[in-house]
Amino acid sequence: MASERYNPRVSEAHWQKIWDENKIFETSNDDPREKYYVLEMFPYPSGRIHIGHVRNYAMGDVIARYKRARGFNVLHPMGWDAFGMPAENAAMQNKVHPKEWTYQNIATMKGQLKTMGLSLDWSREFATCDVDYYHRQQMLFLDMFEKGLVTRKTSKVNWDPVDNTVLANEQVVDGRGWRSGALVEQRELTQWFFKITDFSDDLLAGLDTLDQWPDKVRLMQKNWIGKSEGLQLRFALAEREGEIEVYTTRPDTLFGASFVAIAADHPLARQLAESNEGLAAFAAECRQHGTSVATLETIEKKGFDTGLRVQHPFDPSWTLPVYVANFVLMEYGTGAVFGCPAHDQRDLDFANKYKLTVTPVVLPNGADAASFAITDTAYSDEGTLFNSRFLDGMTPEAAFNEVADRLEKTDLYGKPQAFRKTQYRLRDWGISRQRYWGCPIPMIHCESCGTVPVPRNDLPVQLPDDVEFDRPGNPLDRHDGWRHVNCPKCGGKARRETDTMDTFVDSSWYFARFTAPWENEPTDIKAVDEWLPVDQYIGGVEHAILHLLYSRFFTRAMKVAGHLKVEEPFKGLFTQGMVVHETYKHNGQWVSPLEIRIEDKNGVRSATMLDSGETVEIGSIEKMSKSKKNVVDPDDIIASYGADTARWFTLSDSPPERDIVWTEAGAEGAHRFVQRVWRLISEAGENLKGVAPKAAHEGDAAQISKAAHKTVKAVGDDIEKIVFNRAIARLYELLNVLGAPLQAIAAGTADDVTKAATREATDMFIAMIAPMMPHLAEQCNAAIGGEGLVSTRSWPVVDEALLVENDITLPVQINGKKRGDITIARDADQATVQTAVLALDFVQAALNGNAPKKLVVVPQRIVNVVV
């Protein structure tokens, strides 16, 4: 009997309502079962979800649903990373309050996420802009301040001239603001900092314990922390009293030195600039670029010759010029470096620009010392020292120690000329942001008492609603009623801190708050220690430094402040690929996929405009972006095909760590599979109702049971390993096995053994598609008369006997050399094996009509025929 087509609009809304009414995804902290915490990086409420969200949250949902089926008490919450500049930009552009804009977007995106059928515990939902949330964040700030983990200091900062705010070094990408894309500038401001550097060694050592993290993420963090063993040494000025102190990890290359460079803000540079207008102008130019290492590596290297020279540490008669250089900052090391152009590309570019000496001192293995030279490419690999006097012939490591030993014993102005030192690239985290829509920093400035914390009883320091965005700058600076307060210490006139916290603070502890979001304290220590670390965290690799490193620091800081006992926030980390799409242009303008028609004739694809039929240029496959109009709206996909189709396609098309190319053809293919599943199961449904599921171990029906049980085992393993595309491929194969018996059952021609085996296999199939296509699974379960909800059902139990292959393949040797194989029943007796082997063509050819001299059968291992 033909069935109606599966209608996802009706079915999906129906099952979502039932799940909500029964609150089956709400999690109790008191549940005695083993806990499992799965979390996807929560979204920024920009206005609408995109197809990348569908993929990301579908991945987490597969794991959450699977782990529930395996008997775990699963925590799978959702919230909103809701502070930040876009809300203020919207306020200025659209004359709408940031709060109103944000909560409207949250309502829209929450509705979209609910249509996906995600098994989320919405009872724990919060937004970081909720007063309730940032109240607890202020409590954490004060506790960390009390423990000495917060400091306020004046320093050079990265200033984003578009967003009008400070950026941490990690937020500067290729010299530009991570959000605005504007070229950053240097400014000197007094800022609040978290002392992340106090944990440099601990953060580095902790990476070795994160064996469920991608190696590339651990390496990125290791390089960012940047621990180095080096030598701090002093160069004496040649013609005047004084010295320049540098830190170097390559003292072995000292005999290749050709210059010393100092920062524009080095005390010596500032002193010289007072009487040198050219140097003062150059120093001002240096302050126009950012302060991050990435910026220093990408800018054009420029210098200003001060006219000063320094003495070489091992030869006072050898002097080196001193430059002020734009690639040296006071915030890194000592604010001075020595340049060895032959073995550092930055130094070589600088030396070639200013025609300085380039002397190679490390000879590659096998190279000729007489002819080896450096021109445009520095040599930075291993070798042996040459052109280096007493260091000649040494390895760089041996030369390092020799230089250190000698200079530690050399006196310069009454102190050793050098000492060994460990240094880190990591800098303290500047969290001050000059904007309104963020968590207020709970500090007060008093002329008499200095800077004092807001008393805990006076928290929260709440953002005022009556602010104006009629001009650039922070509205809090202009809000006299909010800014002016009495000092909590002396009662005198004082002012609030008007900077708000970096939004990365908000996302550095939200995972802990989810464990007990109703608590008055930031955490319930019992609950947070039972749930953390997050068992499986899912999000983009672009957060390897910013979010993930900050979260690791924050967890340690919360431990010091007494809010939890764990040290690492995330046990397992999975970084998913992006969803990408073709781009299209018409008359030089980007056009949307919705505006065009794609045709494929004999493998040749072409595109035309729907309205005019004009030819459209098919461009490259790129990350989805509004500017290139290659964005796919999940609402359109769900409206056309349903959430299960969208989920299935994003999970099935490629390995989850790789990018997935969204195509209409791919979505249509996934939808056809959905309809096929429904047609086969629903048409057999009436005849499967009341059939007791029972595996078959013999006869033709055994193949159905074997296929189902093997698939259950394999799919479970695949989900555990987060290879969803492989799990889905196995489910396609199982459906192919089930197709014929389901059709026979629908036609009423199947025997009872086949019906029982097929009923069990169908139950298993439904359970296995449930993590990926939960609505379809519920609908199919209802069609065959299944009891209860699939979403609350246990994962199918595998019969190990059905996993064992009956047939085995044995190698067949002739006179000790393998000539072929034979496939035979595992339990075949020796006589049966011998008979089958003697019937093989290649054995008969070798015997040439004669009887074998010997035929040896090693059971289930090998057969040897002696001719």
Beta strands, then each sheet from edge to edge (+ up, - down):
strand 1: 35-40
strand 2: 73-75
strand 3: 150-160
strand 4: 165-167
strand 5: 172-173
strand 6: 176-177
strand 7: 185-194
strand 8: 228-236
strand 9: 243-248
strand 10: 259-262
strand 11: 303-312
strand 12: 315-325
strand 13: 336-339
strand 14: 362-363
strand 15: 384-385
strand 16: 411-412
strand 17: 415-416
strand 18: 418-423
strand 19: 429-430
strand 20: 432-433
strand 21: 443-446
strand 22: 450-453
strand 23: 484-486
strand 24: 493-496
strand 25: 500-501
strand 26: 536-539
strand 27: 573-575
strand 28: 579-586
strand 29: 589-590
strand 30: 596-601
strand 31: 604-609
strand 32: 615-623
strand 33: 660-661
strand 34: 807-814
strand 35: 817-825
strand 36: 854-858
strand 37: 862-866
sheet 1: 2+ 1+ 26+ 27+
sheet 2: 4+ 3- 7+ 19-
sheet 3: 5+ 6-
sheet 4: 9+ 8- 18+
sheet 5: 11+ 12- 10- 13+
sheet 6: 14+ 15-
sheet 7: 16+ 17-
sheet 8: 20+ 25-
sheet 9: 22+ 21- 24+ 23-
sheet 10: 29+ 28- 32+ 31- 30+
sheet 11: 29+ 28- 33-
sheet 12: 35+ 34- 37- 36+
end
